Amino acid sequence: MLILNLLHLKFPLLYDICYENYKGLTKNPRWLLMRKIARFNLVRSVIKYLASLKNKPYKFYVSESQTLFPDVNSDLVVDHLKKDGFYFGINLPREIVEEIVSFAYSNPCYIHRKPKLGFYYHQKNLAESYYGNKLTLAGYFNTSVLCPAINQLQNDPILLAIAAKYLEQEPVHIANLLWWSFTSDGTTSQEKKRTFQMFHYDVDDYRFLKFFFYLTDVDLYSGPHICIRGSHKKKKLSHLLLPKSKTDDEILSYYGSESLVTLCGQAGFGFAEDTFCFHKGKTPIIRDRLMLQIEFGTTDYGMQHDLREPSLLQLMSSNK
Ligand SMILES: O=C(O)CCC(=O)C(=O)O
């Protein structure tokens, strides 16, 4: 562990690689294997074929009265996802937005999701002086247990139907992430990487899908999510062999500026995305952004959930 901490300071990129291997080998080697090979199309196709032999066709029943999205047409969403890699217009009802926002104000969030670095959002300035640095990202734990609206979303029949049709099998819930991206007037590329603000693609399973919901109003200056249309189906060999974050220039020179899609919307604006697409958040300048992500895959490796033993969670003020 000491070696890892030293690497983190001196060689952040090497640290990321070592940390992922350490985590995978000690917690779930099957997850680690998936992380190494799932970016290759041939592997994804073989795994999909093998799964189709094993799994019975998945039947789902969508009860309109139980969904928060009665107007969303799951077939249309899936058509767009397959073609473009994303679909927007899966918007939250106002009372759900209010419930999640009020949860975020009344529960501690944790700097870079470190269980010992908790603080309440209204104490952000105080937290910055404890931490000794400007904050860039903080996330919540145990969201589905503590916030009924989030629990309802991860079980919503329309979201599950979209995931089932897109993944072509019964979806498995693999993660929730509720987090603040804080305003900044200039972050280093290393910090941008840690806050998902450089172009990257996710390898969370052989097939997976995320739903995102803005919980604050998002315009061009308050942290819009940006994705590259169609990039889930098209990557250069070097993108596959070297899956590190890419600069805007590297991405735009290959995909062209016409492929770049910037998603702005009011609190409640929601979209589905296969984040095997290149994507990033833009650093917010004028307003902190609160965002929820609900993720489904085909296997739960148990590596991404936000569930933590409450006794391990600490407020920063109790550490000093
Ligand atoms: O902050 C954002 O909009 C990007 C989020 C992201 O990269 C992810 O959830 O994989």
The ligand as an SDF file (V2000), in Angstrom:
LIG
                    3D

 10  9  0  0  0  0  0  0  0  0999 V2000
  -18.9980   14.0990  -15.7190 O   0  0  0  0  0  0  0  0  0  0  0  0
  -19.3780   13.6490  -16.7900 C   0  0  0  0  0  0  0  0  0  0  0  0
  -20.2630   14.1700  -17.4670 O   0  0  0  0  0  0  0  0  0  0  0  0
  -18.7020   12.3980  -17.3170 C   0  0  0  0  0  0  0  0  0  0  0  0
  -19.0480   11.2030  -16.5020 C   0  0  0  0  0  0  0  0  0  0  0  0
  -18.2910    9.9900  -16.9100 C   0  0  0  0  0  0  0  0  0  0  0  0
  -17.2560   10.0380  -17.5060 O   0  0  0  0  0  0  0  0  0  0  0  0
  -18.8110    8.6730  -16.5650 C   0  0  0  0  0  0  0  0  0  0  0  0
  -19.7610    8.5920  -15.8050 O   0  0  0  0  0  0  0  0  0  0  0  0
  -18.2810    7.6720  -17.0830 O   0  0  0  0  0  0  0  0  0  0  0  0
  1  2  2  0
  2  3  1  0
  2  4  1  0
  4  5  1  0
  5  6  1  0
  6  7  2  0
  6  8  1  0
  8  9  2  0
  8 10  1  0
M  END
$$$$
